[in-house]
Amino acid sequence: MISFDNTENAFKAKSNSELSRSYWLFKLISNPLLVKAGATLGPLALNLGFKGIIKGTIFKQFVGGETIEDCNKAIQELGKYNIGTILDYSVEGKESENDFDNCLHETLDTINKAKDDKNIPFCVFKVTGLARFDLLEIVSSGKSLSEVEIAEWERVKKRVKTICTLAYENNQCIFIDAEESWIQQAIDDLADENMLAYNRTKAIVYNTFQLYRSDRLEFLKKSIQQGKTNSYHVGAKLVRGAYMEKERKRAMDKAYPSPIQSTKEKSDDDYNAALRLCIDNIAVMGLCAGTHNEKSSLILVELMHEKKISPSDPRIYFSQLLGMSDHISFNLSLNGYNVAKYVPYGPIKDVMPYLIRRAQENTSVKGQTGRELNLIIREKKRRAQ
């Protein structure tokens, strides 16, 4: 059985100096007050000329670079250990048509980069990189669109279709990320439309299922049935979720039931049930288990063993974020399982929201930072012997 306690495997790719940098970084972000201050002061620090410090610390830990070319080092380093890269242009919060077209072309560039590199099994995009948030909210609500909004929505659908078409033509899998619940219906519809078009013989287009939502396990079941009914493969990237505090606050402010599970245990139960559901239907699916949870990772390993599925079966991948949970990623890959790391990239000022979320996640997720620190400390001691 795989053990995630092997720190020698977990940090094979890190030099002593890199390990020390990670130690001090996780030490800093274990302090909630520092993280809260950083969320406010980070953008200000950039404006005051501290770009070099940010680039050499938190940016270096969690981001591949400012451009696709900057990511080459991370791609090759991960590839040495049979860990793939998921290229992720992590620019958020844009609102203009020019910005949306720029994100479209950047995403197409990631696909063209990936088609010639076996170390890049997936690319990914957020629909909010291609569309106004408010438009997605209106579409998701089912309200009637004005003529201007209809034309705008058609442009969004065309951008998504352009990405999925190029992915299909290059046999390159593409993830459509999940986002806030009140815009998710529009995203799900786009994912379903493009899975129907391009997933006839295998999963090329993947939708993302956030299992911290209480309705997503049932939605996954319906998605699989819809795929079977319409003769296409469902691509499923399973995650727990990334917008919990925002979701609960909005539900409270607007006085509707929160879509988020009432306890972490229920999220875990649904996530693990979703893994079982996907493995039971793997003949008509592609699965990427995006998780930093050791138990869920081991459950998927056990399910594959029970079903006599090879660790290297191309329909099944494990995934973690760059700079986090290397003990899961490296121990899985060194045991022959398919693993890919999310490698975000983009100009520092534009990826600050992503970096702030990573810092907040490590602070708020119970035991996350302590686990990372403990593993690093153990490896530093092992190397000192």
QUIDARA-V807320 format. One record per pair of residues at least 6 apart in sequence whose ideal C-beta (glycine too) atoms are under 6 Angstrom apart, sorted by sequence separation. I is the first residue (numbers start at 0). J is the second residue. D is the distance in whole Angstrom. If there is no record, write none. Layout:
BEGIN
<<I & J & D> <I & J & D>>
END
This chain:
BEGIN
<<27 & 33 & 6> <28 & 34 & 6> <64 & 70 & 5> <113 & 119 & 4> <197 & 203 & 5> <198 & 204 & 6> <209 & 215 & 6> <260 & 266 & 5> <332 & 338 & 4> <361 & 367 & 5> <63 & 70 & 4> <77 & 84 & 6> <166 & 173 & 4> <197 & 204 & 5> <208 & 215 & 5> <226 & 233 & 4> <250 & 257 & 4> <277 & 284 & 6> <331 & 338 & 5> <361 & 368 & 5> <10 & 18 & 6> <319 & 327 & 6> <113 & 122 & 5> <277 & 286 & 4> <319 & 328 & 5> <63 & 73 & 4> <74 & 84 & 5> <194 & 204 & 5> <223 & 233 & 5> <247 & 257 & 5> <328 & 338 & 5> <343 & 353 & 6> <193 & 204 & 5> <208 & 219 & 5> <222 & 233 & 5> <288 & 299 & 5> <110 & 122 & 5> <247 & 259 & 6> <109 & 122 & 4> <246 & 259 & 5> <317 & 331 & 5> <175 & 190 & 5> <190 & 206 & 4> <243 & 259 & 6> <88 & 105 & 5> <134 & 151 & 6> <106 & 124 & 5> <317 & 336 & 6> <321 & 340 & 5> <316 & 337 & 5> <317 & 338 & 5> <318 & 339 & 5> <320 & 341 & 5> <321 & 342 & 5> <86 & 109 & 4> <316 & 339 & 6> <271 & 295 & 6> <274 & 298 & 6> <278 & 302 & 5> <311 & 335 & 6> <130 & 155 & 4> <270 & 295 & 6> <274 & 299 & 5> <310 & 335 & 4> <102 & 128 & 4> <129 & 155 & 6> <310 & 336 & 4> <102 & 129 & 6> <208 & 235 & 6> <239 & 266 & 6> <271 & 298 & 5> <211 & 239 & 5> <278 & 306 & 6> <291 & 319 & 6> <129 & 158 & 5> <205 & 234 & 3> <207 & 236 & 5> <208 & 237 & 5> <209 & 238 & 6> <210 & 239 & 6> <211 & 240 & 4> <285 & 314 & 5> <286 & 315 & 5> <287 & 316 & 4> <288 & 317 & 5> <289 & 318 & 4> <99 & 129 & 5> <159 & 189 & 5> <163 & 193 & 4> <167 & 197 & 4> <177 & 207 & 4> <202 & 232 & 4> <204 & 234 & 6> <172 & 203 & 6> <173 & 204 & 6> <174 & 205 & 5> <175 & 206 & 6> <176 & 207 & 5> <201 & 232 & 6> <205 & 236 & 5> <209 & 240 & 4> <239 & 270 & 6> <287 & 318 & 5> <296 & 327 & 5> <24 & 56 & 6> <177 & 209 & 5> <199 & 231 & 6> <202 & 234 & 4> <86 & 119 & 6> <198 & 231 & 4> <281 & 314 & 6> <291 & 324 & 4> <84 & 118 & 6> <163 & 197 & 6> <195 & 229 & 6> <198 & 232 & 4> <83 & 118 & 6> <84 & 119 & 5> <24 & 60 & 5> <85 & 121 & 4> <86 & 122 & 5> <87 & 123 & 5> <167 & 203 & 5> <195 & 231 & 5> <237 & 273 & 5> <83 & 120 & 4> <94 & 131 & 6> <166 & 203 & 6> <194 & 231 & 6> <85 & 123 & 6> <78 & 118 & 4> <163 & 204 & 5> <235 & 277 & 6> <139 & 182 & 5> <74 & 118 & 5> <67 & 112 & 5> <136 & 181 & 6> <139 & 184 & 4> <136 & 182 & 5> <139 & 185 & 5> <212 & 258 & 5> <135 & 182 & 4> <138 & 185 & 4> <213 & 260 & 5> <211 & 259 & 6> <326 & 374 & 5> <211 & 260 & 6> <135 & 185 & 5> <121 & 172 & 5> <122 & 173 & 5> <123 & 174 & 4> <125 & 176 & 5> <127 & 178 & 6> <232 & 283 & 5> <233 & 284 & 5> <234 & 285 & 5> <235 & 286 & 6> <236 & 287 & 4> <237 & 288 & 5> <238 & 289 & 4> <232 & 284 & 6> <121 & 174 & 6> <216 & 269 & 5> <236 & 289 & 6> <219 & 273 & 6> <103 & 158 & 5> <110 & 165 & 5> <114 & 169 & 4> <211 & 266 & 4> <106 & 162 & 5> <110 & 166 & 6> <210 & 266 & 6> <216 & 272 & 6> <114 & 171 & 6> <216 & 273 & 6> <223 & 280 & 5> <107 & 165 & 6> <113 & 171 & 5> <210 & 269 & 5> <126 & 186 & 5> <210 & 270 & 4> <110 & 171 & 5> <174 & 236 & 5> <179 & 242 & 5> <210 & 273 & 6> <12 & 76 & 6> <180 & 246 & 6> <180 & 258 & 5> <202 & 285 & 3> <121 & 339 & 6> <120 & 339 & 5> <82 & 328 & 6> <82 & 332 & 5> <81 & 332 & 5> <80 & 332 & 6> <85 & 339 & 5> <87 & 341 & 5> <89 & 343 & 4> <90 & 345 & 5> <82 & 338 & 5> <83 & 339 & 4> <85 & 341 & 5> <87 & 343 & 5> <89 & 345 & 5> <88 & 345 & 6> <82 & 340 & 6> <84 & 342 & 5> <90 & 349 & 4> <61 & 321 & 6> <61 & 322 & 4> <89 & 350 & 5> <91 & 352 & 5> <60 & 322 & 4> <77 & 340 & 6> <89 & 353 & 4> <73 & 342 & 5> <70 & 342 & 6> <70 & 344 & 5> <63 & 342 & 4> <64 & 344 & 5> <62 & 343 & 5> <63 & 344 & 5> <65 & 346 & 5> <62 & 350 & 6> <58 & 347 & 6> <3 & 293 & 5> <61 & 357 & 5> <50 & 347 & 6> <57 & 354 & 5> <1 & 300 & 6> <45 & 348 & 6> <42 & 351 & 6> <41 & 351 & 6> <9 & 325 & 5> <9 & 326 & 4> <38 & 355 & 5> <9 & 329 & 5> <8 & 329 & 5> <8 & 330 & 5> <3 & 326 & 5> <3 & 327 & 6> <34 & 358 & 5> <5 & 330 & 6> <8 & 333 & 5> <34 & 359 & 6> <3 & 330 & 5> <34 & 362 & 5> <1 & 330 & 6> <28 & 358 & 5> <31 & 362 & 5> <1 & 334 & 5> <28 & 361 & 5> <29 & 368 & 4> <25 & 368 & 5> <25 & 371 & 5> <25 & 372 & 5> <22 & 375 & 5> <21 & 375 & 6> <6 & 374 & 6> <10 & 378 & 5> <6 & 377 & 5> <6 & 378 & 4>>
END
